[in-house]
Amino acid sequence: MIKRVFWVALGAATGVVVVNRAAKAVKKLAPGSLADSAGAVPGRLAAAWQDFTEEVRSAAAEREFELYRTLAVDTAEHDK
């Protein structure tokens, strides 16, 4: 009988710990808290996003230049 009570108590305690950790993980990964954490960690998320957008813009500009050169399009005519 004592073994059963022990295992039930152990199972209940494990369940409580698992539910609490899962709730913390869900709260931490919620969109609102991710935005808040960007302010707490000095702009890490914002800086990563800015780096990504700069890389995309740079790659797009390079590709556009390659296409203009390949098609022999005068960029002065295109800017008009």
C-alpha positions in Angstrom: 0.0 0.0 0.0 2.8 2.4 0.8 4.5 1.7 -2.5 1.3 2.7 -4.3 1.0 5.9 -2.4 4.7 6.7 -3.1 4.2 6.1 -6.9 1.0 8.1 -7.0 2.7 11.0 -5.2 5.7 10.8 -7.4 3.5 10.8 -10.5 1.5 13.8 -9.3 4.7 15.7 -8.5 6.2 14.9 -11.9 3.0 16.0 -13.5 3.0 19.3 -11.7 6.7 20.0 -12.7 6.1 19.1 -16.3 3.0 21.3 -16.6 4.7 24.2 -15.0 7.8 24.0 -17.3 5.5 23.6 -20.3 3.5 26.7 -19.3 6.8 28.7 -18.8 8.0 27.6 -22.3 4.8 28.5 -23.9 4.8 31.9 -22.2 8.4 32.5 -23.2 7.8 31.6 -26.9 4.6 33.7 -27.2 4.8 36.5 -29.8 4.3 39.2 -27.2 7.1 38.0 -24.9 9.5 37.6 -27.9 9.0 41.2 -28.7 9.5 42.2 -25.1 12.7 40.1 -24.8 14.1 42.1 -27.8 14.2 45.1 -25.5 15.6 43.2 -22.6 18.4 41.7 -24.6 19.9 44.9 -26.2 18.4 44.6 -29.6 19.7 41.1 -30.4 16.5 40.2 -32.3 16.2 43.6 -34.0 19.9 43.6 -34.9 19.6 40.1 -36.4 16.5 41.2 -38.4 18.4 44.3 -39.7 21.4 42.3 -40.7 19.1 39.9 -42.6 17.3 42.7 -44.5 20.6 44.3 -45.4 21.9 41.0 -46.8 18.7 40.5 -48.8 18.9 44.1 -50.2 22.6 43.7 -51.1 22.0 40.4 -52.8 19.0 41.9 -54.7 21.1 44.9 -55.9 23.9 42.6 -57.0 21.5 40.4 -59.0 19.9 43.4 -60.5 23.3 44.7 -61.6 24.2 41.3 -63.1 20.9 41.2 -65.0 21.5 44.7 -66.4 25.0 43.8 -67.5 23.9 40.5 -69.0 21.1 42.1 -71.0 23.3 45.1 -71.9 20.8 47.6 -70.6 22.1 51.0 -70.0 21.3 52.0 -66.4 21.1 55.7 -67.3 18.2 54.9 -69.6 16.6 52.8 -66.9 16.7 55.5 -64.3 14.7 57.9 -66.5 
